[in-house]
Amino acid sequence: MAAFLSGKGVTAEELTRTISGATRELPGQFETTAAVMSGMQSNVLYHRPANYYETLASRYRSLTAAQLDAAAKAAIDPNKLTWVVIGDAAKVKPQLDPLGIPVEIVKGK
């Protein structure tokens, strides 16, 4: 994460894979009446035009690696991340202790 945020950034392969994946997922988001209604409600909530989803694929395709890098750098702060590790605390905690990070154990039901 540090390398990505400090200069490595999005590769050409990652850009292609990300845009292709996001574009291919679009039709599946509207397979039910409830999903269509949810999309319409989101448009109203976020003050988007009625044709927002019709234009989304072309907007995805116009994105550049530099734009994705800038968005990631604006949204990701490694110092504010919370890691959630699920497992047997007796086995997992000894693996986390050497990292010197605060560990909080929350017992399940």
N, C-alpha and C positions, 0 to 999 in steps of 0.2 A: 504494500500500500504506500509506503514511504517513497519507493522508487517511482511508482505511478504518479503520485502527487508532486514529485520534485522534478519531473522532466521526461520520464519514460513515456507516459501518456498512452493514448489509444493507437494501436497498430492498424495498418490497412486491413488486415484480416479481421481484427476485432470490429472495426467499423462496418465492414461488409456483413459479418455475421450478426451484429446487433441490429442493423437496419433491416436485413432480410428477415430475421426472426420477428421483430416488432411488426413488420408489414404483413407477414404471413399469419400472424395471430389475429389480425383485425376482423376477418370474416367470422371467426369463431366466437367473437365477443357478442354477436347478435343472433344467436341461435334460438332464443326463446322470446316470447312477447315481453316477459319481465325484463330481459336484458335490453331490449329495444327501449322500453320505458325508462330504464335506469340511465341509458345513454342520453335520452332526451332530458331527463331531470338534471343530469350533470351539465348539459349545455346551458340550461337555465341557471343553475347554481353558480357556474363559473362565467356567466355572461358570454358564452361562445355562440357563434352563428349556428343556425340550424344545419348547415352543410359541413360542420366541423369534421365529422368522421369521414365524409367524402374526400376531404382534402388532406387528411392525415398521412396517408401513404406517400404522397408527393412531398409533403413537408419532411417526413422522415428521410426520404431519398436525397433531399437537398442538404442534409446535415453534413458537416465536415468533422474530421478528427479534432481540429482545434476547438470547435464549438463544444464537442463532447468533453474534451479536456477541461475547458473553462467551467462547464456545468458541474463536473465532478469536483473540481477544486473549490468551487463555491459551496457545494453541498456536503463535502466530506471533511470532517475534522477528526483525525485519529485520536486526539486527546479527549473526545467526547463520546467515544464508542463504548457500548456496554456489550460484553460477550456473555452469552447464555450457553452454558455447558450442561448437558443433561446426562446423568449417569449415576453410578454408585459413588457417592461422595468419598467413601473409604479408598476407592481405587483412583478416582479422578483428582482429588485435592492434592495428593503428593506430586502429581505431574504438573500442577499449576503453581505450587509453592515456590519453585526455583525462579519463576518469572518475576517475583517480587511485586505482584499486583494485588490489590485488595480482592479477597475472595469471600463472597457471602453465600452461605449454604441455606437453601430454602427446601425444607422437607415437603415432599408430596403427600397426597392423601393416601 
